[in-house]
Amino acid sequence: MSYKRLSLLVALVVAVCQGVFANNTPKSIEDFDINTIEYIEEEVEIDLGFNTADYLPEDFDANTFYFDINSVVYINDTLEEEDFSAYLPEGFNAYAYAKDVQSINYIDIADTIIVDIK
């Protein structure tokens, strides 16, 4: 019993010492300024194997918008809700909780389903 208490005491003392010395930072370190970092940006040239300017119009400007969003005509289409209750079994509740394992129907991917529509 005393061995467990002694090892717990040693672990507690080590943890407290780590916490005490955690704030003891050396003062000789200068403050770091992130603006002093020089970034090297590599310019990547992509060679497509042909001159793209040959395929653009003569007065093409990449900074000009050639499409007017106000010229798009929007159609407000409202969907009518259909009543599918005639196709469901009597007393069907989609939110009902399954009462037992036998009431759960599993669909196997390997099963072949033949739909005969006439």
A tleap script that builds the chain and sets N, CA, C and O, in Angstrom:
source leaprc.protein.ff14SB
mol = sequence {
  NMET SER TYR LYS ARG LEU SER LEU LEU VAL
  ALA LEU VAL VAL ALA VAL CYS GLN GLY VAL
  PHE ALA ASN ASN THR PRO LYS SER ILE GLU
  ASP PHE ASP ILE ASN THR ILE GLU TYR ILE
  GLU GLU GLU VAL GLU ILE ASP LEU GLY PHE
  ASN THR ALA ASP TYR LEU PRO GLU ASP PHE
  ASP ALA ASN THR PHE TYR PHE ASP ILE ASN
  SER VAL VAL TYR ILE ASN ASP THR LEU GLU
  GLU GLU ASP PHE SER ALA TYR LEU PRO GLU
  GLY PHE ASN ALA TYR ALA TYR ALA LYS ASP
  VAL GLN SER ILE ASN TYR ILE ASP ILE ALA
  ASP THR ILE ILE VAL ASP ILE CLYS
}
set mol.1.N position { 0.817 -1.191 0.000 }
set mol.1.CA position { 0.000 0.000 0.000 }
set mol.1.C position { 0.860 1.254 0.000 }
set mol.1.O position { 0.524 2.237 -0.660 }
set mol.2.N position { 1.953 1.227 0.726 }
set mol.2.CA position { 2.815 2.406 0.803 }
set mol.2.C position { 3.542 2.639 -0.529 }
set mol.2.O position { 3.873 3.775 -0.868 }
set mol.3.N position { 3.792 1.540 -1.294 }
set mol.3.CA position { 4.442 1.685 -2.593 }
set mol.3.C position { 3.536 2.447 -3.560 }
set mol.3.O position { 4.016 3.281 -4.328 }
set mol.4.N position { 2.235 2.169 -3.532 }
set mol.4.CA position { 1.295 2.864 -4.403 }
set mol.4.C position { 1.209 4.336 -4.035 }
set mol.4.O position { 1.172 5.201 -4.911 }
set mol.5.N position { 1.177 4.620 -2.737 }
set mol.5.CA position { 1.111 6.011 -2.299 }
set mol.5.C position { 2.397 6.758 -2.647 }
set mol.5.O position { 2.362 7.922 -3.046 }
set mol.6.N position { 3.522 6.079 -2.492 }
set mol.6.CA position { 4.802 6.712 -2.807 }
set mol.6.C position { 4.918 7.003 -4.294 }
set mol.6.O position { 5.387 8.073 -4.679 }
set mol.7.N position { 4.490 6.052 -5.146 }
set mol.7.CA position { 4.577 6.284 -6.586 }
set mol.7.C position { 3.594 7.373 -7.010 }
set mol.7.O position { 3.894 8.151 -7.916 }
set mol.8.N position { 2.425 7.440 -6.371 }
set mol.8.CA position { 1.473 8.511 -6.658 }
set mol.8.C position { 2.031 9.856 -6.230 }
set mol.8.O position { 1.852 10.849 -6.935 }
set mol.9.N position { 2.695 9.907 -5.106 }
set mol.9.CA position { 3.295 11.152 -4.625 }
set mol.9.C position { 4.408 11.620 -5.553 }
set mol.9.O position { 4.519 12.815 -5.825 }
set mol.10.N position { 5.232 10.699 -6.043 }
set mol.10.CA position { 6.323 11.057 -6.955 }
set mol.10.C position { 5.741 11.578 -8.274 }
set mol.10.O position { 6.239 12.563 -8.819 }
set mol.11.N position { 4.699 10.932 -8.787 }
set mol.11.CA position { 4.080 11.381 -10.035 }
set mol.11.C position { 3.457 12.755 -9.859 }
set mol.11.O position { 3.525 13.585 -10.765 }
set mol.12.N position { 2.850 13.007 -8.701 }
set mol.12.CA position { 2.236 14.301 -8.425 }
set mol.12.C position { 3.296 15.395 -8.319 }
set mol.12.O position { 3.098 16.501 -8.822 }
set mol.13.N position { 4.406 15.096 -7.673 }
set mol.13.CA position { 5.498 16.076 -7.545 }
set mol.13.C position { 6.094 16.395 -8.910 }
set mol.13.O position { 6.380 17.556 -9.200 }
set mol.14.N position { 6.284 15.394 -9.742 }
set mol.14.CA position { 6.822 15.625 -11.085 }
set mol.14.C position { 5.857 16.477 -11.905 }
set mol.14.O position { 6.300 17.361 -12.638 }
set mol.15.N position { 4.553 16.234 -11.802 }
set mol.15.CA position { 3.571 17.019 -12.539 }
set mol.15.C position { 3.554 18.465 -12.068 }
set mol.15.O position { 3.447 19.382 -12.883 }
set mol.16.N position { 3.658 18.674 -10.764 }
set mol.16.CA position { 3.678 20.044 -10.226 }
set mol.16.C position { 4.942 20.764 -10.658 }
set mol.16.O position { 4.885 21.946 -10.996 }
set mol.17.N position { 6.079 20.087 -10.656 }
set mol.17.CA position { 7.343 20.710 -11.093 }
set mol.17.C position { 7.277 21.084 -12.566 }
set mol.17.O position { 7.770 22.140 -12.961 }
set mol.18.N position { 6.679 20.236 -13.371 }
set mol.18.CA position { 6.535 20.561 -14.786 }
set mol.18.C position { 5.677 21.800 -14.965 }
set mol.18.O position { 5.976 22.640 -15.813 }
set mol.19.N position { 4.616 21.927 -14.178 }
set mol.19.CA position { 3.749 23.098 -14.262 }
set mol.19.C position { 4.443 24.360 -13.798 }
set mol.19.O position { 4.217 25.432 -14.358 }
set mol.20.N position { 5.284 24.249 -12.781 }
set mol.20.CA position { 5.992 25.426 -12.259 }
set mol.20.C position { 7.014 25.925 -13.271 }
set mol.20.O position { 7.121 27.128 -13.506 }
set mol.21.N position { 7.762 25.008 -13.868 }
set mol.21.CA position { 8.819 25.410 -14.796 }
set mol.21.C position { 8.312 25.655 -16.216 }
set mol.21.O position { 9.094 26.039 -17.086 }
set mol.22.N position { 7.038 25.444 -16.464 }
set mol.22.CA position { 6.495 25.654 -17.807 }
set mol.22.C position { 6.492 27.126 -18.178 }
set mol.22.O position { 6.663 27.467 -19.348 }
set mol.23.N position { 6.301 27.996 -17.211 }
set mol.23.CA position { 6.270 29.435 -17.484 }
set mol.23.C position { 7.648 30.076 -17.447 }
set mol.23.O position { 7.767 31.274 -17.706 }
set mol.24.N position { 8.669 29.333 -17.140 }
set mol.24.CA position { 10.026 29.872 -17.056 }
set mol.24.C position { 10.660 29.837 -18.445 }
set mol.24.O position { 11.354 28.881 -18.792 }
set mol.25.N position { 10.420 30.882 -19.236 }
set mol.25.CA position { 10.993 30.952 -20.576 }
set mol.25.C position { 12.209 31.849 -20.558 }
set mol.25.O position { 12.225 32.844 -19.833 }
set mol.26.N position { 13.220 31.527 -21.327 }
set mol.26.CA position { 14.408 32.382 -21.354 }
set mol.26.C position { 14.097 33.739 -21.981 }
set mol.26.O position { 13.375 33.823 -22.975 }
set mol.27.N position { 14.642 34.786 -21.397 }
set mol.27.CA position { 14.372 36.153 -21.864 }
set mol.27.C position { 15.254 36.559 -23.039 }
set mol.27.O position { 15.047 37.631 -23.609 }
set mol.28.N position { 16.232 35.735 -23.420 }
set mol.28.CA position { 17.144 36.112 -24.493 }
set mol.28.C position { 16.517 35.920 -25.879 }
set mol.28.O position { 17.076 36.375 -26.877 }
set mol.29.N position { 15.365 35.253 -25.947 }
set mol.29.CA position { 14.711 35.027 -27.232 }
set mol.29.C position { 14.005 36.309 -27.657 }
set mol.29.O position { 13.244 36.893 -26.885 }
set mol.30.N position { 14.263 36.744 -28.897 }
set mol.30.CA position { 13.637 37.957 -29.409 }
set mol.30.C position { 12.204 37.669 -29.831 }
set mol.30.O position { 11.849 36.528 -30.130 }
set mol.31.N position { 11.384 38.718 -29.853 }
set mol.31.CA position { 10.014 38.567 -30.327 }
set mol.31.C position { 10.041 38.278 -31.820 }
set mol.31.O position { 10.809 38.877 -32.572 }
set mol.32.N position { 9.196 37.357 -32.229 }
set mol.32.CA position { 9.163 36.930 -33.622 }
set mol.32.C position { 8.150 37.772 -34.376 }
set mol.32.O position { 7.009 37.911 -33.936 }
set mol.33.N position { 8.554 38.337 -35.507 }
set mol.33.CA position { 7.662 39.120 -36.351 }
set mol.33.C position { 7.400 38.319 -37.624 }
set mol.33.O position { 8.320 38.016 -38.384 }
set mol.34.N position { 6.142 37.987 -37.841 }
set mol.34.CA position { 5.785 37.160 -38.993 }
set mol.34.C position { 5.971 37.908 -40.309 }
set mol.34.O position { 6.109 37.281 -41.360 }
set mol.35.N position { 5.975 39.218 -40.266 }
set mol.35.CA position { 6.161 40.005 -41.482 }
set mol.35.C position { 7.590 39.954 -42.003 }
set mol.35.O position { 7.844 40.390 -43.126 }
set mol.36.N position { 8.522 39.439 -41.226 }
set mol.36.CA position { 9.906 39.347 -41.675 }
set mol.36.C position { 10.165 38.113 -42.540 }
set mol.36.O position { 11.247 37.982 -43.112 }
set mol.37.N position { 9.197 37.212 -42.644 }
set mol.37.CA position { 9.372 36.008 -43.453 }
set mol.37.C position { 9.240 36.378 -44.922 }
set mol.37.O position { 8.291 37.055 -45.318 }
set mol.38.N position { 10.200 35.928 -45.728 }
set mol.38.CA position { 10.152 36.160 -47.163 }
set mol.38.C position { 9.566 34.920 -47.831 }
set mol.38.O position { 10.084 33.810 -47.703 }
set mol.39.N position { 8.487 35.144 -48.535 }
set mol.39.CA position { 7.834 34.048 -49.232 }
set mol.39.C position { 8.364 33.965 -50.655 }
set mol.39.O position { 8.523 34.978 -51.336 }
set mol.40.N position { 8.631 32.756 -51.083 }
set mol.40.CA position { 9.083 32.523 -52.448 }
set mol.40.C position { 7.898 31.946 -53.206 }
set mol.40.O position { 7.460 30.826 -52.945 }
set mol.41.N position { 7.389 32.727 -54.146 }
set mol.41.CA position { 6.279 32.256 -54.959 }
set mol.41.C position { 6.817 31.809 -56.305 }
set mol.41.O position { 7.442 32.576 -57.038 }
set mol.42.N position { 6.557 30.559 -56.605 }
set mol.42.CA position { 7.049 30.000 -57.843 }
set mol.42.C position { 6.016 30.227 -58.937 }
set mol.42.O position { 4.853 29.854 -58.783 }
set mol.43.N position { 6.430 30.827 -60.024 }
set mol.43.CA position { 5.532 31.030 -61.150 }
set mol.43.C position { 5.557 29.782 -62.019 }
set mol.43.O position { 6.597 29.396 -62.554 }
set mol.44.N position { 4.404 29.168 -62.145 }
set mol.44.CA position { 4.295 27.934 -62.897 }
set mol.44.C position { 3.755 28.259 -64.279 }
set mol.44.O position { 2.683 28.850 -64.415 }
set mol.45.N position { 4.504 27.871 -65.299 }
set mol.45.CA position { 4.047 28.051 -66.670 }
set mol.45.C position { 3.498 26.727 -67.164 }
set mol.45.O position { 4.144 25.684 -67.063 }
set mol.46.N position { 2.290 26.798 -67.702 }
set mol.46.CA position { 1.654 25.593 -68.221 }
set mol.46.C position { 1.691 25.660 -69.743 }
set mol.46.O position { 1.165 26.591 -70.353 }
set mol.47.N position { 2.310 24.672 -70.332 }
set mol.47.CA position { 2.399 24.608 -71.787 }
set mol.47.C position { 1.366 23.610 -72.288 }
set mol.47.O position { 1.487 22.408 -72.051 }
set mol.48.N position { 0.349 24.114 -72.982 }
set mol.48.CA position { -0.710 23.252 -73.501 }
set mol.48.C position { -0.366 22.634 -74.844 }
set mol.48.O position { -1.071 21.742 -75.315 }
set mol.49.N position { 0.683 23.087 -75.449 }
set mol.49.CA position { 1.100 22.529 -76.727 }
set mol.49.C position { 0.512 23.275 -77.912 }
set mol.49.O position { 0.768 22.898 -79.055 }
set mol.50.N position { -0.264 24.315 -77.674 }
set mol.50.CA position { -0.801 25.137 -78.748 }
set mol.50.C position { -1.020 26.539 -78.206 }
set mol.50.O position { -1.041 26.755 -76.995 }
set mol.51.N position { -1.184 27.491 -79.123 }
set mol.51.CA position { -1.399 28.875 -78.732 }
set mol.51.C position { -2.890 29.094 -78.490 }
set mol.51.O position { -3.696 28.968 -79.413 }
set mol.52.N position { -3.257 29.421 -77.255 }
set mol.52.CA position { -4.676 29.594 -76.922 }
set mol.52.C position { -5.260 30.859 -77.533 }
set mol.52.O position { -6.475 30.945 -77.715 }
set mol.53.N position { -4.432 31.836 -77.852 }
set mol.53.CA position { -4.926 33.087 -78.429 }
set mol.53.C position { -5.523 32.859 -79.819 }
set mol.53.O position { -6.360 33.645 -80.263 }
set mol.54.N position { -5.111 31.808 -80.501 }
set mol.54.CA position { -5.651 31.512 -81.832 }
set mol.54.C position { -7.115 31.084 -81.763 }
set mol.54.O position { -7.828 31.178 -82.763 }
set mol.55.N position { -7.573 30.619 -80.613 }
set mol.55.CA position { -8.921 30.099 -80.472 }
set mol.55.C position { -9.878 31.090 -79.804 }
set mol.55.O position { -11.047 30.768 -79.595 }
set mol.56.N position { -9.403 32.279 -79.470 }
set mol.56.CA position { -10.234 33.302 -78.841 }
set mol.56.C position { -10.640 34.356 -79.855 }
set mol.56.O position { -9.958 34.539 -80.863 }
set mol.57.N position { -11.757 35.062 -79.600 }
set mol.57.CA position { -12.145 36.150 -80.505 }
set mol.57.C position { -11.088 37.253 -80.519 }
set mol.57.O position { -10.274 37.350 -79.601 }
set mol.58.N position { -11.104 38.072 -81.551 }
set mol.58.CA position { -10.072 39.108 -81.705 }
set mol.58.C position { -10.127 40.151 -80.600 }
set mol.58.O position { -9.082 40.606 -80.134 }
set mol.59.N position { -11.323 40.539 -80.170 }
set mol.59.CA position { -11.439 41.577 -79.146 }
set mol.59.C position { -11.714 40.974 -77.762 }
set mol.59.O position { -12.370 41.608 -76.935 }
set mol.60.N position { -11.233 39.789 -77.510 }
set mol.60.CA position { -11.483 39.112 -76.238 }
set mol.60.C position { -10.692 39.775 -75.118 }
set mol.60.O position { -9.501 40.055 -75.253 }
set mol.61.N position { -11.392 40.020 -73.995 }
set mol.61.CA position { -10.748 40.560 -72.804 }
set mol.61.C position { -11.140 39.656 -71.639 }
set mol.61.O position { -12.327 39.490 -71.356 }
set mol.62.N position { -10.171 39.081 -70.975 }
set mol.62.CA position { -10.442 38.131 -69.902 }
set mol.62.C position { -11.065 38.804 -68.686 }
set mol.62.O position { -11.680 38.127 -67.863 }
set mol.63.N position { -10.923 40.105 -68.555 }
set mol.63.CA position { -11.458 40.818 -67.400 }
set mol.63.C position { -12.855 41.381 -67.642 }
set mol.63.O position { -13.393 42.056 -66.764 }
set mol.64.N position { -13.452 41.133 -68.787 }
set mol.64.CA position { -14.779 41.640 -69.112 }
set mol.64.C position { -15.799 40.525 -68.981 }
set mol.64.O position { -15.558 39.391 -69.396 }
set mol.65.N position { -16.942 40.861 -68.397 }
set mol.65.CA position { -18.023 39.890 -68.278 }
set mol.65.C position { -18.862 39.955 -69.549 }
set mol.65.O position { -19.382 41.015 -69.897 }
set mol.66.N position { -18.994 38.850 -70.231 }
set mol.66.CA position { -19.735 38.789 -71.480 }
set mol.66.C position { -21.156 38.259 -71.282 }
set mol.66.O position { -21.906 38.114 -72.247 }
set mol.67.N position { -21.518 37.976 -70.055 }
set mol.67.CA position { -22.826 37.387 -69.776 }
set mol.67.C position { -23.584 38.294 -68.828 }
set mol.67.O position { -23.053 38.709 -67.799 }
set mol.68.N position { -24.822 38.602 -69.172 }
set mol.68.CA position { -25.674 39.436 -68.331 }
set mol.68.C position { -26.650 38.525 -67.597 }
set mol.68.O position { -27.486 37.876 -68.225 }
set mol.69.N position { -26.549 38.474 -66.275 }
set mol.69.CA position { -27.402 37.596 -65.487 }
set mol.69.C position { -28.859 38.031 -65.547 }
set mol.69.O position { -29.759 37.218 -65.338 }
set mol.70.N position { -29.097 39.305 -65.829 }
set mol.70.CA position { -30.470 39.797 -65.903 }
set mol.70.C position { -31.184 39.344 -67.176 }
set mol.70.O position { -32.403 39.478 -67.281 }
set mol.71.N position { -30.440 38.812 -68.138 }
set mol.71.CA position { -31.069 38.344 -69.363 }
set mol.71.C position { -31.667 36.949 -69.227 }
set mol.71.O position { -32.345 36.483 -70.143 }
set mol.72.N position { -31.433 36.276 -68.113 }
set mol.72.CA position { -31.958 34.935 -67.889 }
set mol.72.C position { -33.406 35.047 -67.445 }
set mol.72.O position { -33.728 35.808 -66.533 }
set mol.73.N position { -34.275 34.288 -68.094 }
set mol.73.CA position { -35.697 34.270 -67.753 }
set mol.73.C position { -35.942 33.082 -66.834 }
set mol.73.O position { -35.643 31.938 -67.176 }
set mol.74.N position { -36.488 33.376 -65.670 }
set mol.74.CA position { -36.771 32.322 -64.704 }
set mol.74.C position { -38.246 31.967 -64.766 }
set mol.74.O position { -39.103 32.837 -64.915 }
set mol.75.N position { -38.526 30.687 -64.653 }
set mol.75.CA position { -39.905 30.197 -64.639 }
set mol.75.C position { -40.186 29.680 -63.238 }
set mol.75.O position { -39.498 28.784 -62.749 }
set mol.76.N position { -41.185 30.241 -62.604 }
set mol.76.CA position { -41.586 29.757 -61.293 }
set mol.76.C position { -42.481 28.548 -61.487 }
set mol.76.O position { -43.632 28.666 -61.907 }
set mol.77.N position { -41.941 27.409 -61.179 }
set mol.77.CA position { -42.670 26.166 -61.351 }
set mol.77.C position { -43.053 25.642 -59.978 }
set mol.77.O position { -42.184 25.360 -59.153 }
set mol.78.N position { -44.330 25.513 -59.735 }
set mol.78.CA position { -44.790 24.984 -58.462 }
set mol.78.C position { -45.190 23.540 -58.659 }
set mol.78.O position { -45.936 23.199 -59.577 }
set mol.79.N position { -44.689 22.718 -57.796 }
set mol.79.CA position { -45.015 21.299 -57.877 }
set mol.79.C position { -46.295 21.038 -57.113 }
set mol.79.O position { -46.461 21.492 -55.981 }
set mol.80.N position { -47.198 20.304 -57.737 }
set mol.80.CA position { -48.431 19.936 -57.063 }
set mol.80.C position { -48.211 18.627 -56.329 }
set mol.80.O position { -47.668 17.671 -56.884 }
set mol.81.N position { -48.633 18.594 -55.088 }
set mol.81.CA position { -48.466 17.385 -54.295 }
set mol.81.C position { -49.562 16.388 -54.658 }
set mol.81.O position { -50.744 16.726 -54.706 }
set mol.82.N position { -49.144 15.173 -54.907 }
set mol.82.CA position { -50.102 14.125 -55.235 }
set mol.82.C position { -50.431 13.337 -53.979 }
set mol.82.O position { -49.620 13.256 -53.056 }
set mol.83.N position { -51.604 12.767 -53.948 }
set mol.83.CA position { -52.031 11.964 -52.815 }
set mol.83.C position { -51.732 10.499 -53.123 }
set mol.83.O position { -52.405 9.880 -53.947 }
set mol.84.N position { -50.714 9.949 -52.453 }
set mol.84.CA position { -50.306 8.573 -52.686 }
set mol.84.C position { -50.925 7.617 -51.681 }
set mol.84.O position { -50.586 6.434 -51.669 }
set mol.85.N position { -51.822 8.106 -50.841 }
set mol.85.CA position { -52.390 7.243 -49.807 }
set mol.85.C position { -53.214 6.105 -50.396 }
set mol.85.O position { -53.408 5.085 -49.735 }
set mol.86.N position { -53.700 6.256 -51.620 }
set mol.86.CA position { -54.476 5.182 -52.243 }
set mol.86.C position { -53.596 3.986 -52.578 }
set mol.86.O position { -54.098 2.869 -52.700 }
set mol.87.N position { -52.294 4.201 -52.728 }
set mol.87.CA position { -51.376 3.123 -53.098 }
set mol.87.C position { -50.771 2.418 -51.881 }
set mol.87.O position { -50.102 1.396 -52.031 }
set mol.88.N position { -50.998 2.949 -50.692 }
set mol.88.CA position { -50.410 2.375 -49.482 }
set mol.88.C position { -51.385 1.423 -48.814 }
set mol.88.O position { -52.595 1.541 -49.003 }
set mol.89.N position { -50.873 0.482 -48.037 }
set mol.89.CA position { -51.767 -0.428 -47.313 }
set mol.89.C position { -52.601 0.343 -46.289 }
set mol.89.O position { -52.219 1.428 -45.851 }
set mol.90.N position { -53.727 -0.225 -45.921 }
set mol.90.CA position { -54.612 0.427 -44.960 }
set mol.90.C position { -53.937 0.463 -43.586 }
set mol.90.O position { -53.419 -0.549 -43.114 }
set mol.91.N position { -53.949 1.615 -42.966 }
set mol.91.CA position { -53.321 1.772 -41.648 }
set mol.91.C position { -51.813 1.946 -41.709 }
set mol.91.O position { -51.141 1.786 -40.690 }
set mol.92.N position { -51.262 2.268 -42.868 }
set mol.92.CA position { -49.821 2.420 -43.027 }
set mol.92.C position { -49.341 3.676 -42.308 }
set mol.92.O position { -49.924 4.750 -42.455 }
set mol.93.N position { -48.265 3.526 -41.524 }
set mol.93.CA position { -47.657 4.656 -40.834 }
set mol.93.C position { -46.159 4.612 -41.122 }
set mol.93.O position { -45.471 3.699 -40.665 }
set mol.94.N position { -45.653 5.571 -41.861 }
set mol.94.CA position { -44.247 5.570 -42.247 }
set mol.94.C position { -43.333 5.830 -41.059 }
set mol.94.O position { -42.152 5.482 -41.101 }
set mol.95.N position { -43.856 6.432 -40.010 }
set mol.95.CA position { -43.044 6.788 -38.852 }
set mol.95.C position { -43.195 5.799 -37.709 }
set mol.95.O position { -42.680 6.044 -36.618 }
set mol.96.N position { -43.878 4.701 -37.927 }
set mol.96.CA position { -44.086 3.714 -36.876 }
set mol.96.C position { -42.787 2.981 -36.586 }
set mol.96.O position { -41.967 2.767 -37.479 }
set mol.97.N position { -42.612 2.600 -35.336 }
set mol.97.CA position { -41.420 1.874 -34.910 }
set mol.97.C position { -41.623 0.383 -35.168 }
set mol.97.O position { -42.695 -0.156 -34.896 }
set mol.98.N position { -40.598 -0.280 -35.691 }
set mol.98.CA position { -40.694 -1.715 -35.948 }
set mol.98.C position { -40.810 -2.443 -34.618 }
set mol.98.O position { -40.007 -2.212 -33.714 }
set mol.99.N position { -41.805 -3.322 -34.487 }
set mol.99.CA position { -42.080 -3.963 -33.201 }
set mol.99.C position { -41.201 -5.181 -32.949 }
set mol.99.O position { -40.868 -5.465 -31.799 }
set mol.100.N position { -40.824 -5.896 -33.981 }
set mol.100.CA position { -39.979 -7.059 -33.807 }
set mol.100.C position { -39.096 -7.237 -35.044 }
set mol.100.O position { -39.290 -6.569 -36.059 }
set mol.101.N position { -38.143 -8.129 -34.944 }
set mol.101.CA position { -37.176 -8.335 -36.014 }
set mol.101.C position { -37.844 -8.917 -37.252 }
set mol.101.O position { -37.400 -8.647 -38.368 }
set mol.102.N position { -38.904 -9.711 -37.084 }
set mol.102.CA position { -39.557 -10.331 -38.214 }
set mol.102.C position { -40.302 -9.311 -39.072 }
set mol.102.O position { -40.613 -9.591 -40.230 }
set mol.103.N position { -40.592 -8.126 -38.518 }
set mol.103.CA position { -41.323 -7.128 -39.290 }
set mol.103.C position { -40.406 -6.303 -40.196 }
set mol.103.O position { -40.893 -5.488 -40.979 }
set mol.104.N position { -39.101 -6.499 -40.103 }
set mol.104.CA position { -38.149 -5.767 -40.932 }
set mol.104.C position { -37.914 -6.559 -42.218 }
set mol.104.O position { -37.584 -7.744 -42.166 }
set mol.105.N position { -38.081 -5.918 -43.354 }
set mol.105.CA position { -37.859 -6.558 -44.644 }
set mol.105.C position { -36.526 -6.083 -45.215 }
set mol.105.O position { -36.310 -4.885 -45.398 }
set mol.106.N position { -35.652 -7.018 -45.489 }
set mol.106.CA position { -34.357 -6.692 -46.068 }
set mol.106.C position { -34.381 -6.997 -47.559 }
set mol.106.O position { -34.945 -8.007 -47.981 }
set mol.107.N position { -33.777 -6.135 -48.351 }
set mol.107.CA position { -33.681 -6.357 -49.787 }
set mol.107.C position { -32.243 -6.754 -50.084 }
set mol.107.O position { -31.301 -6.008 -49.819 }
set mol.108.N position { -32.106 -7.938 -50.635 }
set mol.108.CA position { -30.783 -8.440 -50.981 }
set mol.108.C position { -30.458 -8.010 -52.404 }
set mol.108.O position { -31.298 -8.108 -53.298 }
set mol.109.N position { -29.227 -7.529 -52.611 }
set mol.109.CA position { -28.806 -7.072 -53.935 }
set mol.109.C position { -28.785 -8.238 -54.926 }
set mol.109.O position { -29.028 -8.053 -56.119 }
set mol.110.N position { -28.494 -9.430 -54.426 }
set mol.110.CA position { -28.384 -10.591 -55.295 }
set mol.110.C position { -29.750 -11.091 -55.763 }
set mol.110.O position { -29.831 -11.855 -56.725 }
set mol.111.N position { -30.832 -10.665 -55.086 }
set mol.111.CA position { -32.159 -11.088 -55.508 }
set mol.111.C position { -32.501 -10.463 -56.845 }
set mol.111.O position { -32.230 -9.286 -57.087 }
set mol.112.N position { -33.101 -11.264 -57.708 }
set mol.112.CA position { -33.549 -10.735 -58.993 }
set mol.112.C position { -35.030 -10.425 -58.887 }
set mol.112.O position { -35.833 -11.273 -58.497 }
set mol.113.N position { -35.371 -9.216 -59.234 }
set mol.113.CA position { -36.764 -8.776 -59.169 }
set mol.113.C position { -37.262 -8.626 -60.596 }
set mol.113.O position { -36.675 -7.888 -61.387 }
set mol.114.N position { -38.318 -9.307 -60.919 }
set mol.114.CA position { -38.907 -9.234 -62.238 }
set mol.114.C position { -40.198 -8.448 -62.134 }
set mol.114.O position { -41.123 -8.848 -61.428 }
set mol.115.N position { -40.257 -7.341 -62.830 }
set mol.115.CA position { -41.458 -6.509 -62.827 }
set mol.115.C position { -42.161 -6.750 -64.152 }
set mol.115.O position { -41.619 -6.465 -65.220 }
set mol.116.N position { -43.369 -7.275 -64.068 }
set mol.116.CA position { -44.142 -7.579 -65.277 }
set mol.116.C position { -45.209 -6.518 -65.438 }
set mol.116.O position { -46.266 -6.593 -64.810 }
set mol.117.N position { -44.937 -5.523 -66.280 }
set mol.117.CA position { -45.875 -4.432 -66.516 }
set mol.117.C position { -46.600 -4.713 -67.820 }
set mol.117.O position { -45.976 -4.902 -68.864 }
set mol.118.N position { -47.924 -4.740 -67.749 }
set mol.118.CA position { -48.696 -5.015 -68.959 }
set mol.118.C position { -49.525 -3.837 -69.336 }
set mol.118.O position { -50.246 -3.882 -70.333 }
savepdb mol mol.pdb
quit
